[in-house]
C-alpha cells in the first residue's frame, strides 16, 4: 500500500512538473535555481546574493529570474544548508543551456523525494501499529494531502529533507523497540546527515532521535553503548553540517536566518486571533484537507478516550518520541507564524507519520460504533479493511477534485502553453487514476481475504474489544490456545 501511494504521488507530481511554467515564484524555484548556479561557480551564496539572470545566456527565461523587486532578485533560500543543491549541480553543468528542461529535471528529483517520504509515512505507521495493517494503508492516503501532492511537483528541497528525517525516525523506532544493531545505526547516521544537510528541521529530528536513544539505553544500564550511539547518530551529522548553522548565526544573528528573512521581506507580526486570515498560505491547505481535519478533530479524541478506558495509559518510547517531536515542531511553526511568517503545509511533513497514523486510527474507530451482531463472528481485521477502503475511496476522489481545481487555478488559467506538450502529461494522469483505483481495490481484496471466526462465541467476534491491535491475517489462520481452560479452544 505505501508503495502504491508513492507511485500515485510520483505520477501526479511528474504531470504537474511537466505542465507548470518555468519558474514557479510561489514555490521559490528562482531562488533555489540561483543557489545551484552559485554553487556551480564555486560560491556559497547568502540571502543577499543575486540570482543568475544573464540575458545573453538565457534569453528565454532571464526576465523570469530577475525578480519584480530587489529582494526577489536575491537568493533568499540561501539560509538552507546546501546538500540538496549540491546534488543538483551536475544537472546545472549538463543542462543549464536548456533552462526549462533543467528545472523540470530538478523538479522531478524533488518529486522522487516526496514519493519516498510518503512510502516512509506508511513504513512508520506500520512500525507503530504492526498488528493493524489497515491503519498504515489508510495513513498513506491521509498523508497525501492535495496541496502536498501539488508541492511535490516543484524544485524545492522539502522532499528529500522530509524523507531522510522519516528514515531516521524509522530507524530510531526500530532501535527503541527491537534493539540497536550496527546496520540500524549506520542507516540512522546517513539519514541524519542528509536531514541536517538539507533543511534546518532535520537538526531537530537528529537531536531528538539521538537524545531518545541515549535516554533509553542509559535507562537499561547500557551507558557505553548509549554514549556510542548518541555520538554517532547525533555527533556525525553535527560535525558534517554544524558549520553551516554557525555561519548563519554569524551572518544573520540566528541559526536559521529566520529574522533576517522576515525583515528582508517586511512581514508583519500576527498579534491577535482576528488576524489569522492574514497569515500567507493558510487558507488553501486548510480548505483542501477539510475532510482529514474534521476527522482528526472529531474522531482522534474519541479513539484516544476509548483506548484509555479499555487499556489505561501505556507509555511507549516510540510514541513518546513522535509526540515530543510533533509538539516541538508545532511550537516552532506557530512561533514563525506569530512573527509574520507564511504557512506551508510542507512544514508538517516530518510530523505526518504521527498525524496520519492517529487520524487513520480515528477513522477506523467508527467501526466500534455498531460492532458485529451476535452470531456473525466478524473479525476486527475485516472491518478495518472495509472501513479503510471506504475512507480511501472518499479521500482519493477528493484528492482528484482538489487537484483539478488547483491545476485549473494555478496552471491553465495563468499560462498559454506548457513546457512539455504532447500526450505524456495526459498519460500520466490516466496512470495515476489507475493506481488510485488499485489502492482501493487492494484494500477491498484484503477485506475479502480476512475470514470470520466460524463458531466463535460473541466475546471473540471482535478482537479489538480485547486489544487495540486486531490479529494479522496469519494469526487468524493459526490455532488459538486459550489460557483459561473453561473457555473453548478455537481452531482454524
C-alpha positions in Angstrom: 0.0 0.0 0.0 2.7 2.6 0.8 4.4 1.7 -2.5 1.2 2.2 -4.5 0.6 5.5 -2.8 4.2 6.6 -3.5 3.7 5.7 -7.2 0.5 7.7 -7.3 2.2 10.7 -5.8 5.1 10.4 -8.2 2.8 10.2 -11.3 0.7 13.3 -10.3 3.8 15.2 -9.3 5.5 14.4 -12.6 2.4 15.5 -14.5 2.3 18.9 -12.8 6.1 19.3 -13.1 5.8 19.0 -16.9 2.9 21.4 -17.4 3.7 24.2 -15.0 5.6 27.1 -16.5 9.2 27.7 -15.5 9.9 29.0 -13.0 7.3 28.9 -10.2 7.8 32.0 -8.0 5.3 30.8 -5.5 7.5 27.7 -4.8 10.8 29.6 -4.6 12.2 28.0 -7.8 14.1 31.1 -8.9 16.0 31.3 -5.6 16.7 27.6 -5.5 18.0 27.7 -9.1 20.2 30.7 -8.2 21.5 28.7 -5.2 22.6 25.8 -7.6 24.1 28.3 -10.1 26.2 29.9 -7.3 27.4 26.5 -6.1 28.3 25.5 -9.7 30.5 28.6 -9.8 32.2 27.6 -6.5 30.4 30.2 -4.3 28.3 29.6 -1.3 25.6 32.3 -1.5 23.9 34.4 1.1 20.3 35.7 1.1 21.7 38.9 -0.5 23.4 37.2 -3.4 21.9 37.9 -6.9 20.0 35.2 -8.8 21.7 34.3 -12.1 19.7 36.1 -14.8 22.1 36.7 -17.7 20.0 37.6 -20.8 22.9 36.7 -23.1 22.9 33.2 -21.8 19.2 32.7 -21.0 17.3 34.9 -23.4 14.1 33.0 -23.0 13.9 32.9 -19.2 16.2 35.6 -17.9 13.4 38.0 -17.3 11.6 35.4 -15.2 14.5 35.1 -12.8 15.2 38.8 -12.4 12.5 39.4 -9.8 9.9 42.1 -9.6 11.9 44.0 -6.9 15.4 44.0 -5.5 14.6 41.5 -2.7 13.1 38.9 -5.0 16.2 39.2 -7.3 18.2 37.6 -4.5 18.8 34.0 -3.4 16.5 34.2 -0.4 16.8 30.4 0.2 20.5 30.6 0.9 19.8 30.2 4.6 19.2 26.5 3.9 22.1 24.0 4.1 23.5 23.2 0.7 23.4 19.4 0.4 20.3 19.1 -1.9 21.5 22.0 -4.1 25.0 20.4 -4.3 23.3 17.2 -5.7 21.7 19.4 -8.4 25.0 21.0 -9.5 25.7 18.2 -12.1 22.3 18.9 -13.6 23.2 22.5 -14.0 26.5 21.7 -15.6 24.8 19.4 -18.1 21.6 21.3 -18.9 21.9 24.9 -17.9 21.7 26.0 -21.6 18.2 24.5 -21.6 16.8 26.2 -18.6 13.2 24.8 -18.7 14.4 21.2 -19.2 17.0 21.6 -16.4 14.4 22.9 -13.9 12.0 20.1 -14.8 14.7 17.5 -14.1 15.3 19.3 -10.7 11.5 19.2 -10.1 11.4 15.5 -10.7 14.2 15.0 -8.3 12.1 16.6 -5.6 9.0 14.6 -6.7 11.0 11.4 -6.1 11.9 12.6 -2.7 8.2 13.2 -1.9 7.3 9.7 -3.1 10.0 8.2 -0.8 8.6 10.4 2.0 5.1 9.0 1.5 6.4 5.5 1.4 8.2 6.1 4.8 5.0 7.5 6.3 3.4 4.1 5.7 6.5 2.3 7.0 6.5 4.2 10.2 2.7 3.7 10.7 3.3 0.0 10.2 6.1 0.1 12.8 3.9 1.9 15.3 0.9 -0.4 14.9 2.2 -3.6 13.4 -0.9 -5.7 14.0 -3.3 -3.2 12.4 -2.1 -3.2 8.8 -5.2 -1.3 7.6 -4.0 1.6 9.7 -0.8 2.0 7.8 -2.6 1.5 4.5 -5.1 4.3 5.3 -2.4 6.5 6.8 -0.6 7.0 3.4 -3.8 8.1 1.8 -4.4 10.5 4.6 -0.9 11.9 4.3 -1.4 12.5 0.5 -3.0 16.0 1.1 -3.8 17.8 -2.2 -1.5 20.8 -1.6 1.4 18.5 -0.6 0.9 16.5 -3.8 1.0 19.8 -5.7 4.2 20.9 -4.0 5.9 17.7 -4.9 6.0 19.0 -8.5 8.4 21.8 -7.9 12.1 22.4 -7.4 12.3 22.7 -3.6 14.3 20.8 -1.0 11.4 19.5 1.1 11.0 16.1 -0.4 14.4 14.7 0.4 14.7 16.6 3.7 11.5 15.0 4.9 12.2 11.6 3.5 15.6 11.5 5.3 14.1 12.7 8.5 11.5 10.0 8.4 14.1 7.3 7.7 16.0 8.5 10.8 12.8 8.3 12.8 12.0 4.8 11.4 15.5 3.5 12.4 15.2 5.1 15.8 11.8 3.5 16.4 13.2 0.1 15.4 16.2 0.5 17.8 13.9 1.6 20.6 11.7 -1.5 20.1 13.9 -4.1 18.6 17.4 -3.3 19.8 20.5 -1.5 18.5 22.4 -3.0 15.6 25.3 -1.7 13.6 23.2 -1.6 10.4 20.4 0.4 12.0 22.9 2.9 13.5 24.7 3.2 10.1 21.4 4.0 8.3 20.3 6.4 11.0 23.7 8.2 10.7 23.3 8.5 6.9 19.7 9.7 7.2 20.7 12.2 9.9 23.5 13.7 7.7 21.1 14.2 4.8 18.3 15.6 7.0 20.6 18.1 8.8 22.3 19.0 5.5 19.1 19.7 3.6 16.8 21.7 6.0 17.0 23.1 9.5 14.1 20.9 10.6 16.4 18.0 10.2 18.6 19.2 13.0 15.6 18.9 15.4 15.0 15.3 14.3 18.6 14.4 14.8 18.8 15.9 18.2 15.5 14.3 19.4 16.4 10.8 18.0 19.9 10.9 19.4 18.6 12.0 22.8 15.9 9.4 22.9 18.3 6.6 22.1 20.7 7.9 24.8 17.9 8.0 27.5 16.5 4.6 26.7 19.9 2.8 26.6 21.2 4.6 29.7 17.9 3.6 31.4 18.7 0.0 30.5 22.1 0.3 32.1 23.9 0.4 28.8 26.0 3.5 29.4 28.8 2.8 27.0 26.5 1.7 24.2 24.2 4.7 24.8 27.1 7.2 24.5 28.4 5.5 21.4 25.0 5.6 19.7 24.5 9.2 20.8 27.9 10.2 19.4 27.2 8.5 16.1 23.6 9.5 15.5 23.9 13.0 16.8 27.6 13.8 16.5 28.3 12.8 12.9 25.5 15.0 11.4 26.6 17.9 13.7 30.2 17.5 12.5 29.1 17.3 8.9 26.9 20.5 8.8 27.2 22.3 12.1 29.5 24.8 10.5 26.7 26.0 8.2 24.4 26.8 11.1 27.2 28.6 12.8 27.7 30.6 9.6 24.0 31.5 9.7 24.5 32.7 13.2 27.4 34.8 12.2 25.7 36.3 9.1 22.1 36.7 10.3 22.1 36.6 14.0 20.3 33.2 14.4 20.9 29.6 13.3 18.3 29.6 10.6 18.3 33.2 9.3 14.6 33.5 10.0 14.7 37.0 11.5 16.8 38.3 8.6 14.3 37.0 6.0 11.3 38.4 7.8 13.0 41.8 7.9 14.1 41.4 4.3 10.5 40.9 3.0 8.8 43.2 5.5 6.5 40.7 7.2 4.1 42.0 9.9 3.6 40.0 13.2 0.2 38.4 13.9 -0.7 40.0 17.2 -4.3 38.7 17.7 -6.6 35.9 16.6 -8.6 38.1 14.3 -5.5 38.4 12.1 -5.2 34.7 11.5 -6.7 35.1 8.0 -3.8 37.4 7.2 -1.3 34.6 7.5 0.0 33.9 4.0 -0.7 30.5 2.7 -3.0 29.3 5.5 -6.4 29.2 3.7 -5.6 26.9 0.8 -4.1 23.9 2.6 -6.8 24.1 5.2 -9.7 24.0 2.7 -8.1 21.3 0.6 -7.8 19.0 3.6 -11.1 19.7 5.2 -12.2 16.1 5.4 -9.0 15.0 7.2 -9.0 18.0 9.5 -12.6 17.3 10.6 -11.9 13.6 11.0 -8.8 14.4 13.1 -10.6 16.9 15.4 -13.7 14.7 15.9 -12.5 11.1 15.7 -9.0 11.0 17.1 -10.1 12.2 20.6 -12.8 9.6 20.6 -10.4 6.9 19.7 -7.9 8.1 22.3 -10.5 8.2 25.1 -11.8 4.7 24.1 -8.3 3.3 24.2 -7.5 4.7 27.6 -10.8 3.4 29.0 -10.1 -0.1 27.7 -6.4 -0.4 28.5 -5.3 2.6 30.6 -2.2 4.6 29.8 0.6 2.5 28.3 3.8 4.6 27.9 5.8 3.7 24.8 9.2 5.3 23.9 8.4 5.4 20.1 5.1 7.1 20.5 6.6 9.5 23.1 9.4 10.4 20.7 6.9 11.2 17.9 4.6 13.2 20.2 7.5 15.3 21.5 8.8 15.9 18.0 5.3 17.0 16.9 4.9 19.4 19.9 8.2 21.0 19.3 7.6 21.3 15.5 4.1 22.8 16.2 5.7 25.3 18.6 8.2 26.3 16.0 5.6 26.7 13.3 3.3 28.8 15.5 6.2 31.0 16.6 7.1 31.6 13.0 3.5 32.5 12.1 3.2 34.8 15.0 6.2 36.9 13.9 4.8 37.2 10.4 5.9 34.1 8.5 3.8 32.4 6.0 2.3 28.9 6.4 3.2 26.0 4.2 1.8 22.5 4.9 5.1 21.1 3.9 6.3 22.3 7.3 4.3 19.4 8.8 5.7 16.7 6.5 8.1 15.5 9.1 5.4 15.0 11.7 3.0 13.4 9.2 3.6 9.8 10.4 2.1 10.7 13.8 -0.7 12.9 12.4 -1.7 10.4 9.6 -1.5 7.4 11.9 -3.6 9.0 14.6 -6.1 10.2 12.0 -6.3 6.7 10.4 -6.9 5.1 13.8 -9.7 7.7 14.4 -11.3 7.0 11.1 -11.3 3.2 11.8 -12.7 3.9 15.2 -16.2 4.4 13.7 -16.3 0.7 13.3 -16.8 0.3 17.0 -19.9 2.3 17.0 -22.0 -0.5 15.7 -19.8 -3.6 16.2 -20.5 -7.1 15.0 -24.0 -8.5 15.7 -24.4 -11.8 17.7 -23.6 -14.8 15.6 -21.7 -13.1 12.8 -18.3 -13.5 14.3 -16.8 -10.8 12.0 -13.1 -10.2 13.0 -12.0 -6.6 13.5 -9.4 -7.0 10.8 -12.0 -7.4 8.1 -14.0 -4.5 9.5 -10.8 -2.3 9.5 -10.1 -3.1 5.8 -13.6 -2.3 4.7 -13.5 1.0 6.5 -10.1 1.8 5.2 -11.3 1.1 1.6 -14.3 3.4 2.1 -12.3 6.2 3.6 -9.6 5.9 1.0 -12.1 6.0 -1.9 -13.6 9.2 -0.4 -10.2 10.8 0.1 -8.9 9.8 -3.4 -12.0 11.3 -5.1 -11.5 14.4 -3.0 -7.8 14.5 -4.0 -8.7 14.2 -7.7 -11.2 17.0 -7.5 -8.9 19.3 -5.5 -6.0 18.7 -7.9 -8.2 19.5 -10.9 -9.2 22.8 -9.2 -5.7 23.6 -8.1 -4.3 23.0 -11.6 -7.0 24.9 -13.3 -6.4 27.9 -11.0 -2.6 27.8 -10.9 -1.7 26.4 -14.3 -4.3 26.6 -17.1 -5.7 30.0 -16.1 -2.3 31.7 -15.9 -0.3 30.4 -18.8 -0.8 30.0 -22.5 1.2 26.9 -23.0 3.1 24.1 -21.2 6.9 23.4 -21.1 6.1 19.9 -22.3 3.4 19.4 -24.9 2.1 16.1 -26.3 0.5 13.1 -24.8 2.9 12.4 -21.9 1.1 14.6 -19.2 -2.2 13.1 -20.2 -0.8 9.5 -20.0 0.5 10.3 -16.5 -3.0 11.4 -15.4 -4.5 8.1 -16.8 -1.9 6.1 -15.0 -2.5 8.0 -11.7 -6.2 7.3 -11.9 -5.5 3.6 -12.5 -3.1 3.5 -9.5 -5.7 5.3 -7.3 -8.3 2.6 -8.3 -5.7 -0.1 -7.5 -5.2 1.4 -4.0 -8.9 0.9 -3.2 -9.0 -2.5 -5.0 -6.2 -3.8 -2.8 -8.0 -2.7 0.3 -11.2 -4.4 -0.8 -9.2 -7.5 -1.6 -7.7 -7.6 1.9 -11.2 -7.1 3.4 -12.5 -10.1 1.5 -9.4 -12.2 2.5 -9.9 -11.8 6.2 -12.2 -14.7 7.2 -14.7 -14.7 10.0 -14.1 -16.9 13.1 -16.7 -19.5 12.4 -18.4 -20.7 15.5 -16.7 -18.2 17.8 -18.6 -17.1 20.9 -19.8 -13.5 20.9 -16.9 -12.1 23.0 -14.4 -13.5 20.5 -16.1 -12.0 17.4 -14.3 -8.7 17.8 -10.6 -8.9 18.6 -10.5 -5.2 19.0 -12.8 -5.5 22.0 -9.9 -7.0 23.9 -7.0 -5.1 22.5 -6.3 -2.2 20.2 -4.5 -4.2 17.6 -6.5 -6.8 15.7 -4.9 -10.0 14.5 -2.9 -10.2 11.4 -4.0 -12.5 8.6 -1.5 -15.1 9.6 -2.7 -15.0 13.2 -6.3 -15.6 12.1 -5.3 -18.9 10.5 -3.1 -20.1 13.3 -4.6 -22.2 16.1 -5.6 -20.2 19.2 -4.6 -21.6 22.6 -6.6 -20.2 25.5 -5.0 -19.6 28.9 -8.4 -20.4 30.5 -9.5 -24.0 30.1 -13.1 -23.2 30.8 -13.2 -21.2 27.5 -13.5 -23.1 24.2 -10.3 -23.6 22.3 -10.6 -22.3 18.7 -9.1 -24.0 15.7 -8.9 -22.7 12.1 
